[in-house]
Amino acid sequence: MTATVAETRELLVTDRCDACGAQAYVRATLSSGDLLFCGHHARANEEAVRSIALEWDDQTDRIK
């Protein structure tokens, strides 16, 4: 059995939160596409979204 590792890219300043338009630091990959969240909305929606996400790419450690 081989594992496939998804290649993720660093979220850029141009990547914006789908909820409020702030800079996105979390990408939730769903079967239908990606959702981008700022740190606040990622925490607020994590439980619901993470349970259906194929991947949860949290880059909030980059927040200064």
C-alpha positions, 0 to 999 in steps of 0.5 A: 500500500502506498500513501499519497501526500497532497502537496500544499502551497503556502496561503498568500496575502491575496488568499481571502477568508470566504466568510469575512474577506480577511487574510486566509490562514486555513484551507479546508479541502472538501470533495466539492472544492476548497474553503478558505478561512481566517484564524477566527472563522477557522476556529469558529467553524472547525468542528463542523467543517473538519468532520467533512474535510478531506484535508485541513491545512492550518497555517495559523502559525504564520500569524504575526 
